[in-house]
């Protein structure tokens, strides 16, 4: 596969230099490959799911320009010699995108400045984003961000003979209370959002500056809902949320002029629907006898994390009390 990949990218990007490939991080929908092409270094993303549409690419490039002008750092993307930003991988079934390689590391969550830096970053992203009530290319906002799976959709998972089945059953019992307020956002509040700002997609460069990667989920969202999700993505990794860090992030966001606010239970809709839809998707992978072993093994790890980090009703109430005072 690597030899085919090297030959393919050399051809489509018109490279004459030797190409050295090494694996980088992977996510739910893609694998990053590090390419050394002479003195240049690139990040090649292999996309496992359906490729982004031309409309999504155009929306991403437009928002990236706005974000860069607002002081948000992000790796530059590159088209091939025919002007394509998405190309088919050799052998079919996956797709490729090319970006500049930036040496990145996880953000130091123990640093006192981190919550403030994250709040300021999100405020800059939201201030520069255009209003939009449709997905790139048209269509209503994706239900993934405002609809939780119905009870019957969990039936197969609830009866699975798996190590996580008991923990899943415990969490399913709390879903009616947890998700009672989940609903679509007011279309008048929607702006173009990244929609995936978890710790694997906001990283630090060698100087410690924050860099935003993986813009493939860009689309309409209410800024307050993306803010609520980011608070939990960054500062709730189990039974106890770091309320002090959440408070610092929220206050920095407000101070920097971020337009979103977290004032009611419905503002957690994006958080809950995204977490639960992702969890059900990973369970489906593990129960699919035709899934590739690498995808099934990755899904098993993600299920463990998703069950651990799914918010509780008490956590939502605590955060709502914190943000409502500001």
Backbone bond lengths (Angstrom), bond angles and torsions (degrees), N, CA, C in turn:
res aa  C-N    CA-C-N  psi(-1)  N-CA   C-N-CA  omega(-1)  CA-C   N-CA-C  phi
1 X - - - 1.463 - - 1.526 110.65 -
2 X 1.349 117.58 -43.23 1.459 120.50 -177.77 1.523 110.75 -64.46
3 X 1.321 117.08 -42.85 1.463 120.18 179.58 1.527 110.57 -62.58
4 X 1.329 116.73 -42.64 1.471 120.24 177.09 1.520 110.93 -62.96
5 X 1.335 115.82 -40.77 1.461 120.66 -179.49 1.520 110.59 -62.51
6 X 1.306 117.05 -45.27 1.466 121.47 -179.99 1.523 110.25 -60.21
7 X 1.322 116.98 -48.72 1.463 120.35 -179.01 1.521 110.68 -61.22
8 X 1.310 116.35 -39.35 1.463 120.85 -177.24 1.531 111.59 -67.05
9 X 1.331 116.99 -49.53 1.465 118.52 -177.02 1.522 111.42 -69.19
10 X 1.310 117.71 -32.07 1.470 118.78 176.17 1.523 110.06 -61.79
11 X 1.324 115.98 -39.44 1.463 119.49 -178.97 1.526 111.93 -70.09
12 X 1.358 117.47 -50.06 1.467 119.15 -171.90 1.519 112.35 -74.16
13 X 1.346 117.41 -26.35 1.465 119.07 178.23 1.529 112.54 -98.60
14 X 1.327 116.89 -2.41 1.458 120.11 175.68 1.511 114.01 69.76
15 X 1.335 117.49 35.59 1.461 121.08 -178.47 1.525 110.39 -89.29
16 X 1.326 115.91 135.20 1.461 121.34 174.77 1.521 111.68 -99.69
17 X 1.326 117.06 -22.58 1.459 120.97 -176.55 1.528 111.19 -73.84
18 X 1.322 115.62 162.40 1.456 121.34 175.23 1.538 109.09 -64.09
19 X 1.328 116.25 140.91 1.463 122.03 178.78 1.525 108.74 -114.63
20 X 1.339 115.67 122.77 1.464 121.70 178.25 1.528 107.54 -110.36
21 X 1.334 116.39 126.61 1.463 121.63 -175.11 1.524 109.92 -114.18
22 X 1.337 115.39 136.63 1.462 120.66 172.44 1.522 108.23 -140.83
23 X 1.352 118.20 147.80 1.469 120.25 -177.76 1.518 111.99 -72.42
24 X 1.334 115.42 141.74 1.449 122.61 172.97 1.517 109.69 -113.02
25 X 1.321 118.23 -156.90 1.468 120.64 -179.05 1.522 111.56 -70.67
26 X 1.339 115.88 160.08 1.456 120.85 173.59 1.517 109.02 -128.39
27 X 1.335 114.30 157.25 1.447 121.32 176.87 1.508 109.85 -127.48
28 X 1.347 114.87 -166.77 1.457 118.91 -176.87 1.523 111.57 -62.95
29 X 1.314 116.84 -34.06 1.460 119.78 -171.42 1.518 113.84 -119.55
30 X 1.334 117.72 8.34 1.444 117.12 -177.79 1.520 114.02 -168.38
31 X 1.338 115.04 158.98 1.452 124.16 176.44 1.525 108.12 -118.76
32 X 1.340 116.63 134.63 1.461 121.27 176.60 1.525 109.26 -96.39
33 X 1.325 115.53 133.58 1.467 122.15 173.79 1.524 108.07 -115.21
34 X 1.302 116.74 135.34 1.470 122.05 176.64 1.522 108.54 -92.37
35 X 1.333 116.13 123.67 1.466 121.54 -179.13 1.518 109.78 -111.92
36 X 1.310 116.20 131.67 1.465 121.72 169.46 1.522 106.70 -108.59
37 X 1.326 115.44 116.93 1.461 121.73 -177.47 1.524 106.69 -121.29
38 X 1.338 115.69 92.88 1.455 118.80 -171.17 1.529 108.20 60.50
39 X 1.337 117.83 -130.50 1.464 119.66 179.49 1.532 113.85 -81.67
40 X 1.322 117.12 -9.65 1.476 120.66 -177.01 1.527 110.53 -88.61
41 X 1.340 115.09 152.74 1.462 120.93 177.34 1.521 108.77 -130.13
42 X 1.330 115.31 137.08 1.460 120.91 -177.60 1.532 109.71 -133.42
43 X 1.330 114.21 158.72 1.462 122.19 170.41 1.524 107.11 -108.59
44 X 1.317 116.94 118.30 1.457 122.51 178.35 1.526 107.42 -103.01
45 X 1.320 116.94 117.81 1.457 120.71 -179.87 1.518 109.42 -96.61
46 X 1.333 115.30 122.90 1.459 121.45 173.51 1.527 107.72 -95.41
47 X 1.318 117.59 118.35 1.463 123.73 -174.85 1.525 109.03 -96.56
48 X 1.350 116.36 123.34 1.461 120.34 -178.36 1.524 112.52 -83.18
49 X 1.338 117.30 -28.91 1.460 121.45 -175.40 1.528 110.03 -89.97
50 X 1.326 115.16 -167.38 1.457 119.42 175.78 1.529 109.72 -60.93
51 X 1.327 118.26 141.78 1.463 119.61 -177.49 1.523 111.11 -71.30
52 X 1.330 117.82 153.35 1.463 119.69 175.64 1.521 110.80 -62.76
53 X 1.322 115.76 143.70 1.458 121.04 179.96 1.525 110.78 -74.43
54 X 1.330 115.25 165.31 1.465 118.96 175.98 1.521 110.92 -59.93
55 X 1.337 116.47 -37.27 1.463 119.96 179.63 1.522 110.81 -64.39
56 X 1.331 117.58 -39.65 1.462 120.42 178.53 1.521 110.34 -67.34
57 X 1.315 117.53 -40.81 1.465 120.44 177.64 1.528 109.95 -60.02
58 X 1.336 116.81 -45.19 1.466 119.92 -179.99 1.525 111.13 -62.46
59 X 1.346 116.92 -42.50 1.461 120.65 178.89 1.524 111.03 -64.92
60 X 1.331 116.28 -40.00 1.469 120.57 179.35 1.525 110.92 -63.97
61 X 1.327 117.25 -46.31 1.459 120.40 -179.22 1.522 110.99 -63.52
62 X 1.344 116.84 -38.62 1.462 120.40 179.62 1.528 111.24 -66.24
63 X 1.338 116.79 -45.06 1.458 119.19 179.63 1.526 110.76 -69.06
64 X 1.323 117.45 -34.93 1.464 120.28 177.64 1.520 110.78 -61.28
65 X 1.333 117.32 -40.13 1.464 119.94 177.89 1.523 110.36 -63.73
66 X 1.329 116.98 -43.40 1.461 120.47 178.28 1.533 110.57 -63.05
67 X 1.327 115.88 -43.73 1.456 119.69 -177.52 1.528 110.99 -65.43
68 X 1.330 117.09 -42.85 1.460 119.74 179.01 1.527 110.80 -61.57
69 X 1.335 116.47 -40.00 1.463 120.13 177.98 1.525 111.89 -65.40
70 X 1.350 116.42 -25.81 1.468 121.14 179.25 1.521 111.84 -88.28
71 X 1.328 117.89 3.36 1.451 120.78 177.10 1.509 115.29 94.27
72 X 1.339 117.60 12.38 1.454 121.41 177.93 1.526 108.88 -89.97
73 X 1.313 116.84 128.11 1.463 120.96 -179.63 1.526 109.93 -88.51
74 X 1.351 116.33 138.14 1.456 122.06 178.01 1.525 108.17 -157.32
75 X 1.341 117.70 149.29 1.460 119.72 179.39 1.529 110.76 -68.66
76 X 1.308 116.15 139.39 1.464 120.38 177.58 1.519 110.17 -74.47
77 X 1.349 116.16 140.87 1.451 121.51 175.44 1.519 111.11 -91.98
78 X 1.329 116.75 158.83 1.463 121.45 -177.82 1.524 110.73 -131.75
79 X 1.311 115.62 137.14 1.461 121.46 173.04 1.524 109.52 -88.21
80 X 1.339 116.02 157.86 1.461 118.81 175.94 1.526 108.97 -78.90
81 X 1.316 117.52 -175.61 1.466 119.44 -173.40 1.523 112.87 -70.33
82 X 1.358 116.83 -10.60 1.459 120.79 174.11 1.524 112.28 -99.76
83 X 1.344 117.30 8.04 1.454 121.17 177.34 1.516 114.65 84.77
84 X 1.336 118.49 11.06 1.461 121.72 -178.64 1.532 110.74 -90.84
85 X 1.334 115.94 133.47 1.469 120.71 175.44 1.520 112.23 -91.96
86 X 1.326 117.79 -14.64 1.465 122.68 176.91 1.520 107.65 -129.05
87 X 1.329 116.12 127.55 1.467 120.32 -179.21 1.530 108.81 -130.24
88 X 1.310 116.69 150.45 1.460 121.78 178.18 1.520 109.79 -70.84
89 X 1.337 115.88 138.81 1.460 120.62 176.19 1.518 109.44 -78.00
90 X 1.345 118.52 157.02 1.465 120.19 176.86 1.518 110.19 -63.28
91 X 1.305 116.28 138.20 1.449 121.12 -178.89 1.514 113.83 91.11
92 X 1.330 117.48 -14.18 1.452 121.28 178.88 1.516 112.78 76.41
93 X 1.319 114.96 166.64 1.463 120.85 176.05 1.504 114.96 95.16
94 X 1.327 118.47 -24.69 1.461 121.48 175.74 1.525 108.96 -132.47
95 X 1.339 114.93 170.58 1.464 121.49 -173.76 1.515 109.51 -134.47
96 X 1.331 116.30 157.37 1.456 121.45 -173.17 1.518 111.89 -125.00
97 X 1.353 115.23 141.03 1.464 122.38 170.80 1.523 108.35 -134.00
98 X 1.329 116.36 145.74 1.460 121.21 -175.69 1.529 110.53 -116.01
99 X 1.339 115.43 134.56 1.464 122.59 178.18 1.526 109.05 -134.73
100 X 1.320 116.48 163.54 1.457 120.01 168.22 1.522 108.96 -62.61
101 X 1.315 116.54 141.76 1.459 120.81 172.39 1.525 108.86 -84.18
102 X 1.321 116.65 130.49 1.461 122.54 174.54 1.519 107.00 -123.91
103 X 1.330 117.01 128.80 1.466 119.91 176.71 1.522 108.33 -67.40
104 X 1.315 116.09 115.25 1.463 121.48 -173.65 1.525 110.16 -128.82
105 X 1.300 115.27 155.04 1.462 122.57 177.74 1.524 108.07 -140.67
106 X 1.335 117.25 160.75 1.468 118.93 176.52 1.522 111.78 -60.00
107 X 1.312 115.65 147.27 1.459 121.41 177.22 1.527 108.92 -68.82
108 X 1.299 116.41 141.49 1.461 122.33 179.23 1.529 109.40 -77.94
109 X 1.322 116.59 100.85 1.460 120.43 -177.18 1.520 112.26 -71.71
110 X 1.346 117.19 -17.73 1.464 120.00 179.77 1.524 112.42 -81.51
111 X 1.330 117.06 -14.42 1.470 119.55 -178.94 1.527 110.10 -71.36
112 X 1.313 117.27 136.67 1.468 121.45 -176.17 1.519 111.70 -62.54
113 X 1.347 117.04 -31.56 1.462 120.24 -175.63 1.518 112.96 -78.87
114 X 1.334 118.31 -15.97 1.464 120.90 -172.45 1.525 113.40 -57.50
115 X 1.334 121.25 -49.81 1.473 119.12 -179.90 1.527 112.76 -59.13
116 X 1.316 116.96 -39.22 1.468 119.57 179.29 1.522 110.91 -66.99
117 X 1.326 117.17 -41.08 1.466 120.43 179.54 1.528 110.79 -64.06
118 X 1.323 116.80 -40.36 1.460 120.35 178.82 1.525 111.16 -66.23
119 X 1.331 117.03 -42.20 1.462 120.11 178.25 1.518 111.51 -62.24
120 X 1.334 116.85 -42.29 1.462 120.68 178.95 1.524 111.30 -65.54
121 X 1.336 116.29 -40.86 1.461 120.07 178.43 1.522 111.27 -60.48
122 X 1.327 117.07 -47.58 1.458 120.01 -178.27 1.529 110.74 -65.39
123 X 1.331 117.64 -36.67 1.463 120.52 177.19 1.525 110.81 -61.88
124 X 1.336 117.49 -41.98 1.467 120.22 178.95 1.520 111.03 -64.10
125 X 1.334 116.82 -41.70 1.461 120.16 178.01 1.530 111.13 -60.92
126 X 1.311 116.78 -44.34 1.463 120.01 -177.27 1.526 111.98 -72.82
127 X 1.311 118.34 -34.49 1.471 120.18 -179.80 1.519 111.78 -66.44
128 X 1.336 116.89 -33.03 1.471 119.02 -175.62 1.524 112.62 -90.55
129 X 1.334 117.62 -7.56 1.459 120.68 -173.24 1.523 111.81 -79.12
130 X 1.325 118.29 138.79 1.461 120.68 176.91 1.528 111.10 -77.93
131 X 1.316 115.90 154.16 1.468 120.53 173.27 1.524 109.09 -68.00
132 X 1.314 116.61 141.03 1.461 121.65 175.48 1.515 109.33 -159.72
133 X 1.306 116.46 135.94 1.469 120.38 179.03 1.521 111.67 -113.63
134 X 1.340 117.20 11.48 1.465 120.98 -178.12 1.522 109.90 -133.83
135 X 1.316 115.59 152.66 1.454 120.64 173.16 1.534 109.21 -65.65
136 X 1.340 118.29 153.33 1.463 119.49 175.10 1.531 110.50 -52.78
137 X 1.306 116.36 128.58 1.453 121.00 -177.57 1.508 113.86 89.97
138 X 1.352 117.43 -3.75 1.459 120.55 178.98 1.511 112.16 106.48
139 X 1.317 114.47 168.13 1.457 119.82 -179.36 1.514 111.42 99.84
140 X 1.336 117.68 154.30 1.462 121.62 -178.94 1.519 111.26 -69.95
141 X 1.340 117.63 163.68 1.472 120.21 177.30 1.526 111.30 -54.27
142 X 1.315 116.30 139.23 1.463 121.70 -176.07 1.526 110.98 -59.88
143 X 1.334 116.25 133.17 1.462 121.38 -179.19 1.519 112.38 -64.42
144 X 1.320 118.03 -20.87 1.471 122.14 177.76 1.522 110.95 -49.03
145 X 1.336 117.45 -33.35 1.462 121.83 -172.55 1.522 113.60 -95.34
146 X 1.331 118.10 -0.19 1.467 118.12 179.27 1.533 113.11 -147.25
147 X 1.322 117.32 8.32 1.466 120.33 178.22 1.515 109.30 -130.45
148 X 1.335 116.66 123.76 1.462 120.73 176.29 1.524 109.21 -89.24
149 X 1.325 118.36 153.77 1.470 119.86 178.25 1.526 111.43 -58.68
150 X 1.316 116.46 139.20 1.463 121.20 177.17 1.517 110.02 -71.23
151 X 1.343 115.45 163.03 1.455 120.38 -176.74 1.506 114.23 -54.46
152 X 1.347 117.03 -42.97 1.464 119.39 -176.66 1.524 112.34 -67.60
153 X 1.340 117.58 -20.88 1.458 120.11 -179.34 1.528 112.35 -70.58
154 X 1.334 116.39 -16.74 1.457 120.72 178.98 1.528 112.03 -92.33
155 X 1.329 118.84 -2.45 1.469 121.55 -170.38 1.525 112.26 -57.15
156 X 1.310 117.19 -47.98 1.471 119.72 -177.86 1.524 110.67 -65.56
157 X 1.333 115.73 -40.92 1.465 119.87 179.94 1.519 111.35 -64.76
158 X 1.337 116.58 -38.49 1.464 120.76 -175.79 1.518 112.29 -66.22
159 X 1.322 117.59 -23.20 1.470 120.66 -178.66 1.526 112.18 -104.83
160 X 1.316 117.40 7.83 1.465 120.37 -177.19 1.524 110.99 -70.05
161 X 1.311 115.41 145.60 1.465 121.78 174.76 1.522 107.40 -93.15
162 X 1.341 115.50 81.63 1.463 121.29 -175.32 1.518 109.56 -139.08
163 X 1.321 116.31 159.89 1.460 121.00 -177.60 1.521 111.90 -62.99
164 X 1.333 116.63 -27.38 1.463 120.21 -176.38 1.526 112.55 -92.04
165 X 1.318 119.75 -0.59 1.467 122.07 -171.93 1.531 112.13 -61.22
166 X 1.323 118.26 -42.10 1.458 120.61 -178.97 1.508 112.48 -66.09
167 X 1.329 116.63 -42.49 1.469 120.15 177.66 1.520 110.90 -64.68
168 X 1.336 116.38 -38.75 1.462 119.37 177.67 1.520 110.80 -62.00
169 X 1.321 117.52 -44.11 1.464 120.83 -179.59 1.522 110.98 -59.49
170 X 1.331 117.37 -40.14 1.462 120.82 178.61 1.530 110.90 -62.64
171 X 1.318 117.08 -41.43 1.466 120.08 -178.63 1.517 112.04 -73.73
172 X 1.331 117.13 -35.86 1.464 119.82 178.50 1.522 111.20 -60.56
173 X 1.317 117.21 -31.19 1.467 120.24 179.92 1.525 112.36 -65.52
174 X 1.339 117.52 -23.41 1.469 120.98 -179.10 1.528 113.04 -93.11
175 X 1.336 117.99 -6.63 1.465 120.24 -172.00 1.532 114.40 -61.44
176 X 1.331 119.88 -41.48 1.469 117.77 -179.72 1.530 112.76 -56.79
177 X 1.315 117.40 -45.28 1.468 120.15 178.21 1.520 110.99 -69.24
178 X 1.328 116.63 -41.81 1.455 120.96 -175.99 1.523 111.87 -63.53
179 X 1.329 117.09 -38.73 1.461 121.70 -168.71 1.526 114.12 -108.07
180 X 1.318 117.81 12.24 1.463 120.24 -175.24 1.518 112.99 -58.22
181 X 1.327 118.03 -32.92 1.466 120.99 -174.52 1.528 113.67 -97.95
182 X 1.324 118.43 1.88 1.464 120.43 -178.47 1.520 110.33 -64.52
183 X 1.328 116.35 129.22 1.471 121.38 -176.16 1.517 109.08 -162.56
184 X 1.339 118.24 159.54 1.465 120.39 174.93 1.519 111.21 -61.02
185 X 1.328 115.68 153.10 1.453 121.38 177.85 1.525 110.91 -81.67
186 X 1.315 115.80 161.13 1.462 121.58 173.50 1.531 108.46 -64.66
187 X 1.333 118.72 122.81 1.471 119.93 -178.61 1.527 113.68 -55.07
188 X 1.328 117.09 -27.77 1.463 119.89 -179.16 1.528 112.02 -69.31
189 X 1.332 118.03 -16.16 1.456 121.50 -177.90 1.525 112.75 -93.20
190 X 1.314 118.86 -7.56 1.458 121.31 -168.65 1.526 112.56 -79.43
191 X 1.328 114.81 139.06 1.466 122.76 173.16 1.530 107.77 -133.24
192 X 1.315 117.09 169.60 1.463 121.34 176.38 1.523 108.88 -74.15
193 X 1.322 116.66 118.83 1.462 122.24 -176.82 1.527 111.08 -122.45
194 X 1.311 116.33 156.46 1.460 122.62 176.31 1.525 110.70 -64.49
195 X 1.332 117.62 -44.90 1.461 127.31 174.45 1.536 114.31 71.12
196 X 1.336 117.65 14.15 1.465 118.94 178.41 1.528 110.37 -154.99
197 X 1.331 116.73 47.99 1.460 121.43 -172.19 1.531 112.25 -90.63
198 X 1.328 116.78 54.54 1.456 120.09 177.03 1.530 109.38 -89.96
199 X 1.346 118.53 174.05 1.471 120.24 -172.74 1.522 116.16 -61.54
200 X 1.323 119.88 -17.58 1.462 119.66 176.44 1.520 112.12 -82.25
201 X 1.334 116.83 -11.38 1.465 120.40 -178.20 1.521 113.82 -112.27
202 X 1.315 117.29 -0.62 1.470 121.80 170.70 1.521 105.66 -127.33
203 X 1.300 116.22 108.80 1.464 122.46 -172.20 1.526 109.45 -123.80
204 X 1.340 115.95 173.10 1.465 120.97 -178.37 1.522 110.24 -112.51
205 X 1.334 116.28 138.96 1.458 120.45 175.71 1.535 109.18 -84.39
206 X 1.334 118.78 178.22 1.470 119.75 -176.40 1.528 114.39 -57.74
207 X 1.338 118.16 -24.77 1.461 121.14 177.99 1.523 112.29 -89.88
208 X 1.331 117.40 -1.70 1.452 121.29 179.06 1.514 114.50 92.61
209 X 1.334 118.95 -1.62 1.470 121.42 179.18 1.526 109.92 -71.72
210 X 1.329 116.50 143.73 1.457 121.49 -179.03 1.527 110.70 -77.27
211 X 1.335 116.37 139.00 1.464 123.21 -179.84 1.529 107.61 -129.82
212 X 1.336 116.82 129.41 1.462 122.34 -178.52 1.523 108.85 -98.65
213 X 1.342 116.58 127.09 1.465 121.53 -179.76 1.524 109.34 -122.79
214 X 1.332 115.58 171.81 1.470 124.02 172.91 1.528 112.71 58.36
215 X 1.317 115.35 78.31 1.460 122.71 -177.84 1.525 112.26 -96.49
216 X 1.329 117.97 16.79 1.460 121.33 -171.59 1.525 114.30 -68.61
217 X 1.337 118.05 -16.35 1.469 120.77 -178.78 1.524 112.83 -100.22
218 X 1.305 117.31 12.75 1.462 121.89 -177.78 1.530 111.93 -53.58
219 X 1.333 115.49 140.69 1.459 120.07 177.42 1.513 110.86 170.61
220 X 1.327 117.53 -174.64 1.468 120.99 -174.54 1.522 112.48 -71.48
221 X 1.335 114.69 138.69 1.466 121.37 174.08 1.522 107.63 -160.69
222 X 1.311 115.67 155.45 1.468 120.60 173.44 1.525 107.83 -77.72
223 X 1.333 118.96 130.32 1.467 119.62 -175.48 1.524 113.45 -59.40
224 X 1.329 118.06 -35.56 1.455 119.33 177.83 1.514 112.33 -63.25
225 X 1.319 116.70 -33.43 1.463 120.30 179.34 1.527 111.15 -72.82
226 X 1.320 117.17 -38.99 1.462 118.24 175.72 1.527 110.24 -66.77
227 X 1.316 117.67 -36.29 1.454 121.73 176.58 1.531 110.45 -62.65
228 X 1.332 117.57 -46.55 1.468 121.06 179.50 1.525 110.77 -59.69
229 X 1.318 116.71 -42.66 1.462 120.08 179.04 1.525 110.54 -64.52
230 X 1.336 117.28 -41.33 1.461 120.07 -178.39 1.527 111.57 -64.66
231 X 1.309 117.82 -36.68 1.466 120.33 177.81 1.520 110.34 -57.05
232 X 1.323 116.80 -44.74 1.465 120.46 -179.23 1.524 111.83 -76.17
233 X 1.329 117.29 -37.44 1.465 119.30 179.09 1.522 111.29 -58.26
234 X 1.325 116.34 -36.31 1.451 120.35 -173.75 1.528 113.93 -94.05
235 X 1.320 117.61 -33.50 1.461 118.32 -167.91 1.522 114.52 -130.23
236 X 1.333 116.31 29.12 1.466 120.15 172.18 1.523 107.94 -145.24
237 X 1.324 116.10 102.14 1.456 120.75 -175.49 1.524 110.84 -122.43
238 X 1.322 116.10 36.09 1.459 119.18 -179.03 1.515 111.06 158.57
239 X 1.315 117.54 -149.85 1.471 120.09 -173.22 1.520 114.85 -70.19
240 X 1.334 117.99 -22.08 1.460 120.29 -178.05 1.525 110.82 -120.31
241 X 1.318 116.54 121.70 1.461 120.87 174.86 1.528 109.48 -80.05
242 X 1.317 116.49 147.32 1.467 121.67 175.40 1.529 107.65 -85.06
243 X 1.320 115.72 85.86 1.460 120.73 -174.44 1.523 111.97 -66.07
244 X 1.320 118.17 -32.32 1.464 119.95 178.59 1.528 110.53 -64.65
245 X 1.331 116.43 -43.65 1.466 119.83 178.73 1.523 110.33 -66.75
246 X 1.325 117.41 -40.61 1.463 120.57 177.59 1.520 110.64 -60.65
247 X 1.325 116.35 -42.73 1.468 120.26 179.87 1.526 110.41 -61.77
248 X 1.342 116.91 -43.96 1.465 120.55 -179.51 1.522 111.12 -64.64
249 X 1.333 117.41 -40.53 1.470 120.82 179.01 1.523 110.34 -65.86
250 X 1.313 116.58 -44.96 1.467 120.39 -178.55 1.523 110.77 -64.02
251 X 1.327 117.42 -44.02 1.469 120.64 -179.53 1.521 111.50 -64.64
252 X 1.346 117.00 -38.09 1.468 119.81 177.18 1.518 111.01 -65.13
253 X 1.321 116.60 -40.13 1.466 120.93 177.87 1.527 110.46 -60.36
254 X 1.313 117.33 -47.40 1.468 121.39 -179.64 1.524 110.04 -64.74
255 X 1.322 116.22 -43.45 1.475 120.61 -178.09 1.525 111.66 -63.14
256 X 1.333 116.65 -33.44 1.471 120.81 -179.73 1.526 112.65 -83.65
257 X 1.301 117.36 5.13 1.459 120.08 176.06 1.505 114.98 86.58
258 X 1.335 118.06 18.74 1.458 119.74 175.59 1.517 110.75 -60.94
259 X 1.330 119.10 137.40 1.468 121.42 -173.63 1.519 114.86 -81.29
260 X 1.330 119.31 -16.38 1.459 121.92 -174.60 1.515 112.89 -84.14
261 X 1.329 116.17 153.90 1.457 122.76 173.64 1.533 107.97 -139.94
262 X 1.330 116.01 151.34 1.462 122.04 176.81 1.515 106.62 -110.99
263 X 1.333 117.16 104.21 1.460 120.94 -171.23 1.518 114.26 -127.19
264 X 1.352 118.28 -11.64 1.457 120.50 -176.78 1.515 110.18 -149.66
265 X 1.337 115.10 163.81 1.466 120.02 -175.92 1.522 112.42 -59.12
266 X 1.324 118.19 -31.76 1.468 120.47 -179.64 1.522 112.25 -64.04
267 X 1.339 117.36 -19.91 1.459 119.76 178.98 1.524 112.60 -68.45
268 X 1.332 118.43 -10.16 1.455 122.05 175.31 1.534 111.89 -92.90
269 X 1.333 117.47 8.05 1.469 120.85 -177.39 1.518 112.32 -59.79
270 X 1.314 117.92 -44.17 1.468 121.41 -178.06 1.528 110.11 -66.43
271 X 1.311 116.77 -40.80 1.460 121.91 177.64 1.521 111.02 -59.69
272 X 1.322 116.89 -53.61 1.461 121.16 -173.88 1.521 112.42 -70.40
273 X 1.324 117.27 -44.52 1.462 118.79 -178.37 1.521 110.58 -66.30
274 X 1.323 117.24 -41.96 1.455 119.42 178.70 1.516 112.36 -62.50
275 X 1.342 116.82 -44.59 1.465 119.97 -179.19 1.531 110.99 -64.16
276 X 1.328 116.99 -44.54 1.461 120.10 -175.25 1.530 112.20 -73.91
277 X 1.319 117.62 -38.71 1.462 119.49 176.25 1.526 110.92 -64.54
278 X 1.324 116.32 -39.46 1.463 119.90 177.98 1.523 110.26 -64.93
279 X 1.331 116.88 -45.54 1.464 120.55 179.58 1.525 111.06 -58.35
280 X 1.329 117.21 -47.36 1.461 119.86 -179.83 1.524 110.93 -63.70
281 X 1.317 117.21 -37.11 1.459 120.29 178.01 1.523 112.69 -63.16
282 X 1.333 116.86 -41.93 1.463 119.69 179.75 1.525 111.38 -70.15
283 X 1.332 117.01 -35.56 1.465 119.91 174.87 1.527 110.23 -62.04
284 X 1.322 116.58 -40.29 1.472 120.17 178.90 1.518 111.29 -61.40
285 X 1.339 116.92 -36.79 1.464 120.02 178.16 1.524 110.40 -63.98
286 X 1.344 117.11 -45.07 1.462 119.57 -177.47 1.527 111.94 -66.89
287 X 1.333 117.56 -26.81 1.463 120.92 -178.78 1.525 112.47 -91.42
288 X 1.321 117.41 -2.42 1.463 121.92 -179.22 1.522 109.49 -87.68
289 X 1.325 118.71 111.93 1.474 119.73 -178.31 1.516 112.77 -65.19
290 X 1.312 117.48 -18.15 1.458 119.98 -179.87 1.515 114.56 -93.24
291 X 1.340 117.91 0.30 1.465 120.38 -178.74 1.523 111.14 -69.31
292 X 1.323 116.40 143.48 1.460 120.34 177.03 1.526 109.44 -64.46
293 X 1.332 118.16 142.62 1.466 120.39 -179.68 1.531 113.36 -53.81
294 X 1.347 117.88 -39.08 1.472 119.47 -178.22 1.518 110.51 -64.34
295 X 1.337 117.94 -35.92 1.457 120.74 178.80 1.525 111.15 -74.47
296 X 1.331 117.05 -37.60 1.466 119.79 -179.73 1.538 110.25 -66.95
297 X 1.321 116.97 -43.57 1.470 120.41 -179.95 1.525 110.91 -63.18
298 X 1.323 116.59 -40.83 1.464 119.76 178.86 1.527 110.07 -65.77
299 X 1.330 116.98 -40.00 1.459 121.00 179.93 1.524 111.76 -63.55
300 X 1.323 118.12 -38.49 1.460 121.38 178.11 1.526 110.78 -59.30
301 X 1.316 116.78 -42.86 1.469 119.98 178.65 1.521 110.73 -65.98
302 X 1.324 116.37 -38.79 1.456 119.63 -179.06 1.528 112.18 -68.43
303 X 1.319 117.55 -34.17 1.469 120.81 177.13 1.516 110.36 -62.02
304 X 1.316 116.35 -43.95 1.468 120.23 178.79 1.522 110.82 -58.61
305 X 1.333 117.07 -45.83 1.464 120.41 179.99 1.523 111.13 -67.97
306 X 1.331 117.31 -41.47 1.462 120.51 -177.33 1.524 111.46 -63.48
307 X 1.326 117.36 -39.23 1.461 119.99 178.29 1.524 110.96 -69.15
308 X 1.324 116.27 -37.05 1.466 119.91 179.63 1.525 112.30 -67.08
309 X 1.320 117.31 -35.99 1.462 120.71 -172.18 1.525 114.05 -101.27
310 X 1.335 118.15 0.22 1.462 118.98 177.10 1.520 108.93 -62.98
311 X 1.326 118.84 123.70 1.473 120.04 -175.49 1.524 112.28 -62.46
312 X 1.312 114.99 157.05 1.460 121.55 173.77 1.525 109.04 -103.30
313 X 1.324 117.75 160.28 1.472 119.47 175.58 1.524 112.77 -55.63
314 X 1.325 117.64 -37.33 1.466 119.57 179.26 1.518 111.45 -64.78
315 X 1.328 117.74 -40.92 1.463 120.05 179.00 1.527 111.43 -62.62
316 X 1.325 116.69 -42.62 1.458 119.45 177.90 1.524 110.71 -60.58
317 X 1.322 117.15 -42.95 1.466 120.85 179.93 1.517 110.72 -64.00
318 X 1.334 117.50 -40.53 1.466 120.64 179.71 1.534 111.58 -63.03
319 X 1.324 115.88 -43.76 1.464 119.08 -179.05 1.528 110.56 -70.29
320 X 1.311 117.91 -39.01 1.455 120.28 177.89 1.518 110.91 -62.47
321 X 1.310 118.09 -38.69 1.461 120.88 176.74 1.528 110.74 -64.74
322 X 1.341 116.12 -38.11 1.461 120.72 179.90 1.534 111.10 -65.59
323 X 1.330 116.58 -48.14 1.467 119.92 -175.54 1.533 111.80 -76.15
324 X 1.309 117.88 -30.97 1.466 119.70 -178.34 1.524 111.34 -64.70
325 X 1.317 117.66 -25.63 1.469 120.42 179.00 1.508 111.93 -77.58
326 X 1.363 117.60 -4.81 1.459 120.15 -176.35 1.510 110.51 -125.68
